[in-house]
Amino acid sequence: MNIKLDGQDPWTTMARPCPVFVPKLERDTIAERERLEAEERALEESKKKRLEERKVQTKQIVVEEIRKDEEIQRNLEMEADVADVDTDDEVNEAEEYEAWKVREIARIKRDRDDRESMLKEREEIERVRNMTEEERREWERKNPKPAAPQKQKWRFMQKYYHKGVFFQSNADDTAATAASDNIYTRDFSAPTGEDKMDKTILPKVMQVKHFGRSERTKWTHLVNEDTTDWDNPDIRFVILESIIKAVFVVLG
C-alpha cells in the first residue's frame, strides 16, 4: 500500500551523507599528494612534447644537411674541369650517396644524444642542489654511488709494468678511455713471476733488484733510500709549505 504525502519533497526524505571532519594535518597531506600528482602529470606532458619537438627538429636538421650537401655537389660539378682525369673506378654514386645519408643521420643523432645527455645531467645536478636534506637523503638512498674497485696492495719490491700508451683501442665511449674486451678490465698491478714471492723473508743482502747479476745496483727502494732529515726544522717547513700549496691548488 503506497502512501503519498502531499506537499512533501521526496528529496528531503532521502538519507544525506554526514560531513566528516578532516584534521589539518591530513588536509595538508592530501593537498601535497594532489600537488605531486599534478607535477607528475605536467612532467609526463612535458616529456611527450619534448619528444615530438625532437622528432621534428631531427627531420629538419637532416633535410637541411642533405640540401647543403646537394648544393655543394652542384657547385663542385660546375667548377670541375672536364679535362681532369677521372680516378674513380666504377663508383656507384647513388649507393655512395645513400650510404653517406645513413652515416650523416647517425652522426646527427649521436651528437643530439650527447647534447641531451649533458643537458639531463645538468638538470639532475640542479634538481639535487635544490632538494632539502630529507629529499637528498632519500635520493641518495635510491641512487647509491657505485662502489669504487678495491685497489690491490703492492708487494715489497714489486716491479712496475706500464701497459703502454697505445694499448687500448676500439673504445666504447667517445673519450676513448675503455673498450669492451675483458682484457681492459684486467688488474695490471697484480704481481707476476718472481714478484709473487714474499721478498720480505729474504736476507737483507738479497733484498735488491737483479740479485747476483752484474747489472745489479746497491739501491733497493725509495723508502729505504730516503735521506730526508726530518729533524731539521727547515726541511719540515719546506715540506709543510709544499703540502699547503698543493691543497690550495686542489681546492682552487
URJO-V463123 format. One record per run of one state. SS is the DSSP state (h for helix, s for strand, l for the rest). FROM is the first residue (numbers start at 0). LEN is the number of residues. If there is no record, write none. Layout:
# URJO-V463123
ss	from	len
SS	FROM	LEN
SS	FROM	LEN
This chain:
# URJO-V463123
ss	from	len
l	0	9
h	9	4
l	13	10
h	23	56
l	79	13
h	92	37
l	129	3
h	132	10
l	142	28
s	170	1
l	171	7
s	178	1
l	179	2
h	181	4
l	185	7
h	192	4
l	196	2
h	198	3
l	201	2
h	203	3
l	206	26
h	232	19
l	251	1
